[in-house]
């Protein structure tokens, strides 16, 4: 493995472990300040709201000044954000910590662009994105375990550790991470308006359909995941331990697909546009199986969800990186991140409202989103074959 690839993978792993450490602790820590459930959810949404605007801008910035400096700024902001959060004495300071992190939330997006830069061809590009996706999954599984152990010291302690990990990550990347994006001439001056990249994405005829498919996929994913714990509790009577085990099982399926099967099976036997259609179909079936409230079919749906979303995330990211203007790959990857952030704000609101009417409605809604995405993708595939 190339040294650059290894360093960026380790950078992502440490960053995600640091984020995963605080996930199970954050609600408990915030409620110590007297925050209401609405305030807690608003705090989560504040990060996604800020990253919706910052991710495309940071991606465009990396196209102009290089991946390395933007990645360093982003990781450092994560460190500062967690330190502010850990030392907060009031709710406004808690929000400030999440806003600082959200305003420079480009770690994952720039890391993806970095690996796209060093890819030799389409299959290597997709495989590299699969590896980074698997790394994200592994870090996300390990982080909460460490967070639970660290919280025994205090609820604030995990946030100090997350900040220290991000700071260490910044220092290591500064000394060992090389620049990969050297062809930066001929670009228009960078607009300071964070909405400019979003407007360009809307007008981009080459990538617009892919962006719409990604939007529908992420809406379906966030809508279903937001009420997952409530669903399994109400329908199957699962407790928090069983629910956590289910998330871990799906995480293993995701990591297996992205780290092993993607290169050795999926890309070996199927074209990327065919995989998009197939995975959307798999996810649609998975969402509909959940609505049956049958436990055996529910377990089947978990396997379908794990497989479908793991492959679809990577292949769509690879398609965008491959079809984007060579001088604007960072911005294009940032658009995907912005769409995901928007869905993380909107999706829970939709799923929560639907769940109050009936606990299967979020999954019917998810199936509808996926079916529309499937039809768009199928039409695109027919055009390409013609």
Buried (B, 14 or more C-beta within 10 A) or exposed (E): EEEBBEBBBBBBBBBBBBBBBBBBBBBEBBBEBEBEEEBBBBBBBBBBBBBBBBBBBBBBBBBBEBBBBBBBBBBBBBBBBBBBBBEBEEBEEBBBBBBBBBBBBBBBBBBBBBBBBBBEEBBBBBBBBBBBBBBBBBBBBBBBBBBBEBBEEBBBBBBBBBBBBBBBBBEBBBEEBEBBBEEEEEBEEBEEEBEBBBEBBEEBEEBEBBBBBBBBBBBBBBBBBBBBBBBBBEBEEBEEEEBBEBBEBBBBBBBBBBBEBBBEEBBEEBBBBBBBBBBBBBBBBBBBBBBEBEEEBBEBBBBBBBBBBBBBBBBBBBBBBBEBBEBBBBBBBBBBBBBBBBBBBBBBEBBBEBBEEEBBBBBBBBBBBBBBBBEBBBEBBEEEEE
